[in-house]
Amino acid sequence: MMPRRPGYTLVETLVVITLVGSLLGTVTLTLGVMYRADRNLREGVEQQRALEQFTARFRSDAHQALSASLSKPAEAGAPARQPALKSSGDQTIQYTLRPRDVDRVVRRGESIVHRETYGLTATGALWQIRDDRKPTMVSVSFTQPAPGGAQPSADTVRIDAVVRLVRPPP
């Protein structure tokens, strides 16, 4: 009888290869899910930060405004109505809601002095100005889809920013 040589059989090698392949597939799938969750979380944090900055700026602009109006858009393909807040002098601040962001443009006369863009993915904007009671109220309401490009659902966040316009004393 011949002595047995040290080594692995073909069956043992195939079992190890199968187990290692299954383990690598599971690790790859788990890493993909973790990266996607991380990206969605980062997008959510960025959306929240942009929303906080937008809300603070919008309220500040409205509180400093002397008058407000809803104007027709200057650019083709823009929403039908845009709020325009007039401040002291000939400064006008106009907000434009686009599919992937909100644009804030500060104008002195006809020239653009400053432009800011807030990365808010928003749909269904409703700009309102209520003059029926004092003080005048300016509000914006829009819906934000869930992070990761998901379609709006019943859980969609609705954001309302209501501000008072300060009138100069008579």
C-alpha positions in Angstrom: 0.0 0.0 0.0 1.3 3.4 -0.9 1.6 6.0 1.8 -0.9 8.9 1.5 0.6 12.2 0.3 -0.2 15.4 2.3 -2.6 17.8 0.4 -6.2 18.6 -0.2 -8.8 16.7 -2.2 -10.7 18.2 -5.1 -13.9 18.2 -3.1 -12.3 20.0 -0.2 -10.9 22.6 -2.6 -14.3 23.2 -4.3 -16.0 23.6 -0.9 -13.5 26.2 0.2 -13.8 28.1 -3.1 -17.6 28.1 -2.8 -17.5 29.4 0.8 -15.0 32.1 -0.1 -17.1 33.2 -3.1 -20.2 33.3 -1.0 -18.4 35.4 1.7 -17.0 37.8 -0.9 -20.5 38.2 -2.5 -22.0 39.0 0.9 -19.3 41.5 1.8 -19.7 43.2 -1.6 -23.4 43.5 -1.2 -23.1 44.8 2.4 -20.5 47.4 1.3 -22.8 48.6 -1.5 -25.7 49.0 0.8 -23.5 50.8 3.4 -22.2 53.2 0.7 -25.7 53.9 -0.6 -27.0 54.6 3.0 -24.0 56.9 3.6 -24.7 58.8 0.4 -28.4 59.2 1.3 -27.5 60.3 4.8 -25.1 62.9 3.4 -27.6 64.1 0.9 -30.2 64.5 3.7 -27.8 66.5 5.9 -26.9 68.7 2.9 -30.6 69.2 2.2 -31.2 70.1 5.8 -28.3 72.5 5.9 -29.4 74.2 2.6 -33.0 74.4 4.0 -31.8 76.1 7.2 -29.6 78.6 5.2 -32.5 79.3 2.8 -35.0 79.8 5.6 -32.7 82.2 7.5 -31.9 84.2 4.4 -35.5 84.3 3.2 -36.8 85.5 6.6 -34.0 88.1 6.9 -34.8 89.4 3.4 -38.5 89.6 4.1 -38.1 91.3 7.5 -35.9 94.0 5.8 -38.2 94.4 2.9 -40.4 97.5 2.4 -42.7 95.8 -0.1 -43.2 92.5 -1.8 -44.7 91.4 -5.1 -45.1 88.3 -7.2 -43.5 88.9 -10.6 -43.3 87.0 -13.9 -40.0 85.1 -14.4 -37.2 86.8 -16.4 -35.9 83.4 -17.7 -37.7 81.1 -20.1 -38.8 77.9 -18.5 -38.9 79.4 -15.0 -41.9 79.1 -12.7 -44.9 81.2 -13.5 -44.5 83.5 -10.5 -41.5 84.6 -8.4 -41.4 86.7 -5.3 -39.6 90.0 -5.4 -38.8 91.8 -2.2 -37.9 95.4 -2.5 -35.6 96.9 0.2 -34.3 100.4 0.8 -33.0 102.2 -2.2 -33.4 100.4 -5.5 -32.4 96.9 -4.2 -34.7 94.0 -5.2 -34.3 90.4 -4.1 -35.9 87.8 -6.3 -36.2 84.1 -5.6 -36.6 81.5 -8.3 -37.4 77.8 -7.6 -35.8 75.5 -10.2 -36.0 71.6 -10.2 -32.7 71.1 -8.3 -32.2 74.4 -6.4 -33.5 77.7 -5.3 -31.8 80.8 -6.8 -31.6 84.1 -4.9 -30.7 87.2 -7.0 -30.0 90.6 -5.5 -30.3 93.5 -8.0 -29.6 97.2 -7.8 -31.6 98.7 -10.6 -31.0 96.4 -13.5 -27.5 95.0 -12.5 -27.0 91.9 -10.5 -25.1 92.5 -7.3 -25.1 89.1 -5.8 -26.4 85.6 -6.6 -26.8 82.6 -4.3 -28.0 79.1 -5.0 -29.4 76.8 -2.4 -29.3 73.1 -3.3 -32.9 72.2 -2.5 -34.6 69.6 -4.5 -38.1 70.9 -4.3 -41.3 70.5 -6.2 -44.7 72.2 -6.1 -43.7 75.6 -4.9 -46.4 77.9 -3.7 -45.4 81.5 -3.1 -48.0 83.7 -1.4 -48.3 87.3 -0.3 -51.1 88.2 2.0 -51.9 91.9 2.2 -55.4 91.4 3.6 -54.3 92.1 7.2 -51.4 94.0 8.7 -48.6 93.1 8.8 -48.2 91.7 5.3 -47.2 88.0 5.2 -44.9 86.4 2.7 -44.8 82.6 2.7 -43.3 79.8 0.6 -44.4 76.2 0.7 -42.8 73.4 -1.2 -42.3 69.6 -0.9 -38.9 67.9 -0.8 -38.6 64.3 -2.1 -36.8 61.8 0.1 -33.0 61.7 -0.3 -31.5 59.5 -3.0 -33.9 60.7 -5.7 -36.9 58.9 -4.4 -40.3 60.1 -5.7 -42.4 62.2 -3.3 -44.5 60.1 -1.1 -47.0 60.5 1.8 -43.9 61.0 4.1 -42.6 63.9 2.0 -41.6 66.9 4.2 -43.6 70.1 3.7 -41.8 73.3 4.6 -43.5 76.6 5.3 -41.6 79.8 6.0 -43.9 82.7 7.0 -42.4 86.1 7.5 -43.6 89.6 8.3 -42.6 92.6 6.2 -41.4 95.5 8.2 -43.0 98.8 7.1 -41.2 102.1 7.7 -42.9 104.3 10.3 -45.3 106.9 8.7 
